[in-house]
Structures are given as structure tokens and as C-alpha cells.
């Protein structure tokens, strides 16, 4: 049984952007809840500031460097 829900225009736009061909909005929501949202899903949606995006990129880069050092210690 289907239920109607209301979402704001910006949420509708986000859902529309990540909707795959042949997918319903219910499918989009289900997929997002089941698998979590990836950063790439919101790229270009202006839901994150450029400054915050730069912080995220630095954090990822720093995390990769730490992981690389740990791996080098384990295998050298």
C-alpha cells in the first residue's frame, strides 16, 4: 500500500538527482537507507560548502596516508 509524504523542494531535487533510470522515488529512498549515502551522491547538490568539502578531502587523504604507513610496517 502506498503512502504519500511531503518533502521540501531541495530534498526532492536531491532524490531526483540520484534516481536511476527505471527507479521509483521509493526505490531511491530504500537504496539510500539500506546502503547509506555516499559523498558522490551529493556532489554538486550544494548540500556541503566548498570549505567543508575541502576538509573532507583532507581527512580522506590523511586517513589514506595513515593506512599506507600501517601497511608498510606490516609488510616490510
N, CA, C and O atoms as CSV, one atom per row, in Angstrom:
chain,resi,resn,atom,element,x,y,z
A,1,UNK,N,N,0.840,-1.171,0.000
A,1,UNK,CA,C,0.000,0.000,0.000
A,1,UNK,C,C,0.892,1.243,0.000
A,1,UNK,O,O,1.826,1.331,0.796
A,2,UNK,N,N,0.623,2.162,-0.846
A,2,UNK,CA,C,1.425,3.386,-0.970
A,2,UNK,C,C,0.952,4.437,0.024
A,2,UNK,O,O,-0.234,4.524,0.339
A,3,UNK,N,N,1.888,5.226,0.507
A,3,UNK,CA,C,1.599,6.355,1.400
A,3,UNK,C,C,2.179,7.607,0.771
A,3,UNK,O,O,3.232,7.551,0.136
A,4,UNK,N,N,1.524,8.706,0.936
A,4,UNK,CA,C,2.027,9.983,0.446
A,4,UNK,C,C,2.827,10.662,1.541
A,4,UNK,O,O,2.414,10.675,2.701
A,5,UNK,N,N,3.967,11.224,1.178
A,5,UNK,CA,C,4.757,12.018,2.117
A,5,UNK,C,C,5.113,13.330,1.435
A,5,UNK,O,O,5.144,13.414,0.207
A,6,UNK,N,N,5.376,14.336,2.228
A,6,UNK,CA,C,5.785,15.633,1.684
A,6,UNK,C,C,7.266,15.832,1.979
A,6,UNK,O,O,7.733,15.569,3.087
A,7,UNK,N,N,7.987,16.294,0.980
A,7,UNK,CA,C,9.400,16.636,1.157
A,7,UNK,C,C,9.606,18.046,0.624
A,7,UNK,O,O,8.874,18.510,-0.250
A,8,UNK,N,N,10.602,18.709,1.158
A,8,UNK,CA,C,10.897,20.061,0.684
A,8,UNK,C,C,11.461,19.993,-0.735
A,8,UNK,O,O,11.907,18.941,-1.192
A,9,UNK,N,N,11.432,21.116,-1.409
A,9,UNK,CA,C,11.898,21.172,-2.790
A,9,UNK,C,C,13.354,20.731,-2.917
A,9,UNK,O,O,13.709,20.048,-3.878
A,10,UNK,N,N,14.211,21.118,-1.949
A,10,UNK,CA,C,15.619,20.746,-2.058
A,10,UNK,C,C,15.808,19.245,-1.866
A,10,UNK,O,O,16.682,18.655,-2.501
A,11,UNK,N,N,15.015,18.617,-1.011
A,11,UNK,CA,C,15.099,17.162,-0.822
A,11,UNK,C,C,14.600,16.456,-2.077
A,11,UNK,O,O,15.198,15.474,-2.517
A,12,UNK,N,N,13.515,16.948,-2.650
A,12,UNK,CA,C,13.009,16.384,-3.901
A,12,UNK,C,C,14.086,16.436,-4.984
A,12,UNK,O,O,14.285,15.468,-5.718
A,13,UNK,N,N,14.776,17.571,-5.077
A,13,UNK,CA,C,15.828,17.725,-6.091
A,13,UNK,C,C,16.964,16.736,-5.845
A,13,UNK,O,O,17.484,16.147,-6.793
A,14,UNK,N,N,17.355,16.546,-4.584
A,14,UNK,CA,C,18.398,15.561,-4.257
A,14,UNK,C,C,17.964,14.153,-4.669
A,14,UNK,O,O,18.738,13.407,-5.269
A,15,UNK,N,N,16.732,13.802,-4.344
A,15,UNK,CA,C,16.220,12.485,-4.726
A,15,UNK,C,C,16.195,12.324,-6.245
A,15,UNK,O,O,16.571,11.279,-6.777
A,16,UNK,N,N,15.751,13.368,-6.928
A,16,UNK,CA,C,15.676,13.314,-8.394
A,16,UNK,C,C,17.059,13.118,-9.006
A,16,UNK,O,O,17.212,12.386,-9.984
A,17,UNK,N,N,18.076,13.779,-8.423
A,17,UNK,CA,C,19.436,13.692,-8.959
A,17,UNK,C,C,20.047,12.306,-8.814
A,17,UNK,O,O,20.819,11.877,-9.671
A,18,UNK,N,N,19.709,11.600,-7.734
A,18,UNK,CA,C,20.314,10.282,-7.525
A,18,UNK,C,C,19.439,9.148,-8.044
A,18,UNK,O,O,19.830,7.982,-7.978
A,19,UNK,N,N,18.260,9.480,-8.559
A,19,UNK,CA,C,17.336,8.484,-9.095
A,19,UNK,C,C,17.918,7.867,-10.366
A,19,UNK,O,O,18.321,8.574,-11.289
A,20,UNK,N,N,17.953,6.554,-10.391
A,20,UNK,CA,C,18.458,5.833,-11.550
A,20,UNK,C,C,17.327,5.583,-12.540
A,20,UNK,O,O,16.158,5.595,-12.154
A,21,UNK,N,N,17.657,5.355,-13.813
A,21,UNK,CA,C,16.602,5.079,-14.796
A,21,UNK,C,C,15.754,3.878,-14.360
A,21,UNK,O,O,16.285,2.843,-13.956
A,22,UNK,N,N,14.445,4.032,-14.448
A,22,UNK,CA,C,13.526,2.964,-14.084
A,22,UNK,C,C,13.283,2.820,-12.593
A,22,UNK,O,O,12.526,1.947,-12.168
A,23,UNK,N,N,13.908,3.656,-11.805
A,23,UNK,CA,C,13.779,3.578,-10.353
A,23,UNK,C,C,12.683,4.527,-9.884
A,23,UNK,O,O,12.550,5.635,-10.405
A,24,UNK,N,N,11.899,4.095,-8.902
A,24,UNK,CA,C,10.898,4.971,-8.301
A,24,UNK,C,C,11.550,5.762,-7.175
A,24,UNK,O,O,12.667,5.455,-6.757
A,25,UNK,N,N,10.852,6.778,-6.688
A,25,UNK,CA,C,11.380,7.525,-5.550
A,25,UNK,C,C,11.455,6.626,-4.315
A,25,UNK,O,O,12.350,6.784,-3.484
A,26,UNK,N,N,10.518,5.688,-4.193
A,26,UNK,CA,C,10.589,4.723,-3.091
A,26,UNK,C,C,11.871,3.900,-3.179
A,26,UNK,O,O,12.521,3.627,-2.170
A,27,UNK,N,N,12.225,3.511,-4.405
A,27,UNK,CA,C,13.465,2.756,-4.607
A,27,UNK,C,C,14.687,3.576,-4.192
A,27,UNK,O,O,15.614,3.053,-3.573
A,28,UNK,N,N,14.680,4.864,-4.537
A,28,UNK,CA,C,15.794,5.747,-4.188
A,28,UNK,C,C,15.941,5.838,-2.670
A,28,UNK,O,O,17.042,5.718,-2.133
A,29,UNK,N,N,14.823,6.049,-1.993
A,29,UNK,CA,C,14.854,6.163,-0.534
A,29,UNK,C,C,15.290,4.846,0.085
A,29,UNK,O,O,16.121,4.834,0.993
A,30,UNK,N,N,14.740,3.737,-0.393
A,30,UNK,CA,C,15.098,2.419,0.123
A,30,UNK,C,C,16.597,2.165,-0.059
A,30,UNK,O,O,17.270,1.693,0.858
A,31,UNK,N,N,17.103,2.477,-1.233
A,31,UNK,CA,C,18.528,2.279,-1.524
A,31,UNK,C,C,19.380,3.130,-0.593
A,31,UNK,O,O,20.387,2.661,-0.064
A,32,UNK,N,N,18.981,4.370,-0.396
A,32,UNK,CA,C,19.739,5.260,0.470
A,32,UNK,C,C,19.741,4.801,1.917
A,32,UNK,O,O,20.767,4.874,2.594
A,33,UNK,N,N,18.603,4.332,2.393
A,33,UNK,CA,C,18.517,3.868,3.773
A,33,UNK,C,C,19.244,2.544,3.970
A,33,UNK,O,O,19.838,2.296,5.020
A,34,UNK,N,N,19.189,1.711,2.962
A,34,UNK,CA,C,19.806,0.388,3.063
A,34,UNK,C,C,21.325,0.457,2.986
A,34,UNK,O,O,22.016,-0.224,3.742
A,35,UNK,N,N,21.841,1.264,2.090
A,35,UNK,CA,C,23.274,1.293,1.830
A,35,UNK,C,C,23.972,2.543,2.347
A,35,UNK,O,O,25.199,2.632,2.291
A,36,UNK,N,N,23.225,3.488,2.837
A,36,UNK,CA,C,23.853,4.735,3.256
A,36,UNK,C,C,24.120,5.617,2.046
A,36,UNK,O,O,24.127,5.145,0.910
A,37,UNK,N,N,24.332,6.858,2.293
A,37,UNK,CA,C,24.588,7.808,1.222
A,37,UNK,C,C,26.081,8.003,1.062
A,37,UNK,O,O,26.801,8.181,2.045
A,38,UNK,N,N,26.539,7.971,-0.167
A,38,UNK,CA,C,27.950,8.216,-0.468
A,38,UNK,C,C,28.129,9.704,-0.721
A,38,UNK,O,O,27.195,10.395,-1.127
A,39,UNK,N,N,29.331,10.182,-0.478
A,39,UNK,CA,C,29.617,11.587,-0.755
A,39,UNK,C,C,29.363,11.916,-2.218
A,39,UNK,O,O,28.888,13.004,-2.542
A,40,UNK,N,N,29.678,10.981,-3.096
A,40,UNK,CA,C,29.482,11.255,-4.516
A,40,UNK,C,C,28.011,11.427,-4.877
A,40,UNK,O,O,27.693,12.035,-5.899
A,41,UNK,N,N,27.112,10.899,-4.050
A,41,UNK,CA,C,25.680,11.060,-4.312
A,41,UNK,C,C,25.230,12.504,-4.163
A,41,UNK,O,O,24.257,12.917,-4.795
A,42,UNK,N,N,25.925,13.277,-3.333
A,42,UNK,CA,C,25.507,14.657,-3.110
A,42,UNK,C,C,26.411,15.663,-3.805
A,42,UNK,O,O,26.216,16.870,-3.660
A,43,UNK,N,N,27.397,15.186,-4.557
A,43,UNK,CA,C,28.293,16.087,-5.265
A,43,UNK,C,C,27.487,16.998,-6.191
A,43,UNK,O,O,26.646,16.531,-6.960
A,44,UNK,N,N,27.747,18.265,-6.108
A,44,UNK,CA,C,27.062,19.229,-6.958
A,44,UNK,C,C,25.694,19.654,-6.457
A,44,UNK,O,O,25.046,20.504,-7.068
A,45,UNK,N,N,25.250,19.076,-5.355
A,45,UNK,CA,C,23.917,19.396,-4.854
A,45,UNK,C,C,23.917,20.615,-3.943
A,45,UNK,O,O,22.859,21.083,-3.523
A,46,UNK,N,N,25.094,21.125,-3.640
A,46,UNK,CA,C,25.273,22.298,-2.784
A,46,UNK,C,C,24.769,22.063,-1.364
A,46,UNK,O,O,24.360,22.999,-0.676
A,47,UNK,N,N,24.805,20.789,-0.930
A,47,UNK,CA,C,24.419,20.481,0.438
A,47,UNK,C,C,25.615,20.558,1.369
A,47,UNK,O,O,25.464,20.448,2.586
A,48,UNK,N,N,26.790,20.744,0.816
A,48,UNK,CA,C,28.012,20.859,1.608
A,48,UNK,C,C,28.813,22.030,1.045
A,48,UNK,O,O,28.926,22.184,-0.171
A,49,UNK,N,N,29.360,22.840,1.920
A,49,UNK,CA,C,30.105,24.015,1.454
A,49,UNK,C,C,31.448,23.588,0.857
A,49,UNK,O,O,31.928,22.485,1.118
A,50,UNK,N,N,32.039,24.456,0.068
A,50,UNK,CA,C,33.354,24.169,-0.509
A,50,UNK,C,C,34.392,23.965,0.583
A,50,UNK,O,O,35.279,23.121,0.454
A,51,UNK,N,N,34.284,24.733,1.652
A,51,UNK,CA,C,35.232,24.617,2.766
A,51,UNK,C,C,35.099,23.263,3.448
A,51,UNK,O,O,36.099,22.606,3.739
A,52,UNK,N,N,33.859,22.849,3.703
A,52,UNK,CA,C,33.636,21.546,4.331
A,52,UNK,C,C,34.073,20.413,3.412
A,52,UNK,O,O,34.624,19.416,3.877
A,53,UNK,N,N,33.832,20.557,2.114
A,53,UNK,CA,C,34.262,19.539,1.154
A,53,UNK,C,C,35.791,19.430,1.174
A,53,UNK,O,O,36.332,18.325,1.119
A,54,UNK,N,N,36.480,20.552,1.252
A,54,UNK,CA,C,37.943,20.539,1.327
A,54,UNK,C,C,38.404,19.817,2.597
A,54,UNK,O,O,39.384,19.073,2.566
A,55,UNK,N,N,37.700,20.033,3.711
A,55,UNK,CA,C,38.041,19.336,4.957
A,55,UNK,C,C,37.848,17.834,4.807
A,55,UNK,O,O,38.674,17.047,5.269
A,56,UNK,N,N,36.772,17.446,4.172
A,56,UNK,CA,C,36.510,16.020,3.950
A,56,UNK,C,C,37.619,15.419,3.106
A,56,UNK,O,O,38.132,14.346,3.425
A,57,UNK,N,N,37.993,16.097,2.035
A,57,UNK,CA,C,39.059,15.586,1.161
A,57,UNK,C,C,40.376,15.460,1.915
A,57,UNK,O,O,41.095,14.476,1.740
A,58,UNK,N,N,40.705,16.450,2.757
A,58,UNK,CA,C,41.935,16.387,3.554
A,58,UNK,C,C,41.886,15.214,4.533
A,58,UNK,O,O,42.869,14.495,4.711
A,59,UNK,N,N,40.743,15.037,5.152
A,59,UNK,CA,C,40.591,13.932,6.102
A,59,UNK,C,C,40.777,12.586,5.410
A,59,UNK,O,O,41.461,11.705,5.930
A,60,UNK,N,N,40.178,12.432,4.256
A,60,UNK,CA,C,40.338,11.190,3.491
A,60,UNK,C,C,41.793,10.992,3.100
A,60,UNK,O,O,42.331,9.895,3.253
A,61,UNK,N,N,42.424,12.024,2.605
A,61,UNK,CA,C,43.823,11.932,2.200
A,61,UNK,C,C,44.713,11.574,3.390
A,61,UNK,O,O,45.598,10.727,3.272
A,62,UNK,N,N,44.479,12.217,4.531
A,62,UNK,CA,C,45.262,11.923,5.734
A,62,UNK,C,C,45.031,10.489,6.199
A,62,UNK,O,O,45.969,9.805,6.608
A,63,UNK,N,N,43.804,10.045,6.136
A,63,UNK,CA,C,43.464,8.684,6.537
A,63,UNK,C,C,44.155,7.662,5.631
A,63,UNK,O,O,44.656,6.642,6.101
A,64,UNK,N,N,44.175,7.948,4.335
A,64,UNK,CA,C,44.858,7.051,3.393
A,64,UNK,C,C,46.349,6.985,3.690
A,64,UNK,O,O,46.954,5.919,3.579
A,65,UNK,N,N,46.947,8.111,4.066
A,65,UNK,CA,C,48.378,8.145,4.392
A,65,UNK,C,C,48.660,7.302,5.633
A,65,UNK,O,O,49.650,6.572,5.673
A,66,UNK,N,N,47.800,7.397,6.639
A,66,UNK,CA,C,47.974,6.600,7.860
A,66,UNK,C,C,47.856,5.114,7.534
A,66,UNK,O,O,48.660,4.304,7.996
A,67,UNK,N,N,46.861,4.766,6.744
A,67,UNK,CA,C,46.670,3.368,6.352
A,67,UNK,C,C,47.879,2.857,5.585
A,67,UNK,O,O,48.340,1.741,5.825
A,68,UNK,N,N,48.395,3.661,4.667
A,68,UNK,CA,C,49.574,3.273,3.885
A,68,UNK,C,C,50.768,3.008,4.802
A,68,UNK,O,O,51.490,2.031,4.602
A,69,UNK,N,N,50.985,3.853,5.793
A,69,UNK,CA,C,52.097,3.681,6.727
A,69,UNK,C,C,51.925,2.394,7.530
A,69,UNK,O,O,52.898,1.672,7.746
A,70,UNK,N,N,50.717,2.099,7.970
A,70,UNK,CA,C,50.452,0.877,8.717
A,70,UNK,C,C,50.734,-0.357,7.860
A,70,UNK,O,O,51.319,-1.332,8.331
A,71,UNK,N,N,50.310,-0.300,6.600
A,71,UNK,CA,C,50.562,-1.414,5.700
A,71,UNK,C,C,52.042,-1.606,5.443
A,71,UNK,O,O,52.528,-2.736,5.393
A,72,UNK,N,N,52.753,-0.517,5.283
A,72,UNK,CA,C,54.193,-0.614,5.062
A,72,UNK,C,C,54.882,-1.248,6.268
A,72,UNK,O,O,55.802,-2.049,6.097
A,73,UNK,N,N,54.456,-0.905,7.483
A,73,UNK,CA,C,55.034,-1.503,8.690
A,73,UNK,C,C,54.740,-2.995,8.748
A,73,UNK,O,O,55.594,-3.784,9.154
A,74,UNK,N,N,53.537,-3.383,8.343
A,74,UNK,CA,C,53.135,-4.780,8.412
A,74,UNK,C,C,53.910,-5.642,7.416
A,74,UNK,O,O,54.224,-6.795,7.714
A,75,UNK,N,N,54.216,-5.108,6.259
A,75,UNK,CA,C,54.763,-5.925,5.181
A,75,UNK,C,C,56.223,-5.620,4.845
A,75,UNK,O,O,56.743,-6.121,3.849
A,76,UNK,N,N,56.883,-4.811,5.658
A,76,UNK,CA,C,58.302,-4.527,5.422
A,76,UNK,C,C,59.118,-4.833,6.613
A,76,UNK,O,O,60.336,-4.653,6.590
